[in-house]
């Protein structure tokens, strides 16, 4: 009769011995892998294209006469609209800072800042209320 309790104890020990180890570290802790500045294209409202088109058309109209004048006006308006649109996009461009964190539990997370962050690669960090802090 003593073989059943011994067999159960042996099975329990074998299960514990081969069970995966539970993660005992800090779930919100990690290390900064990289900080990267990312240029984000600006949006265009169309105002730049309109102003550029009008200015390009006026300048194009000053060239040539007859049908050449009409073609120059159209080409000037098209070129001015494109240039005005690009100028507006460049004016509205912003730089974002992407911080890649390797969490202690093995996953990677990215945090995006609108201004240059104080963190650098190799810093130990902790996430507290959704924000990065140095982990001391």
Secondary structure, 3 states (H helix, E strand, C coil): CHHHHHHHHHHHHHHHHHCCCCCCCCCCEEEEEEEEEEEECCCCCCHHHHHHHHHHHHHHHCCCCCHHHHHHHHHHHHHHHHHHHHHHHHHCCEEEEEEEEEECCCCEEEEEECCCCCCCCCCEEEEECCEEEECC
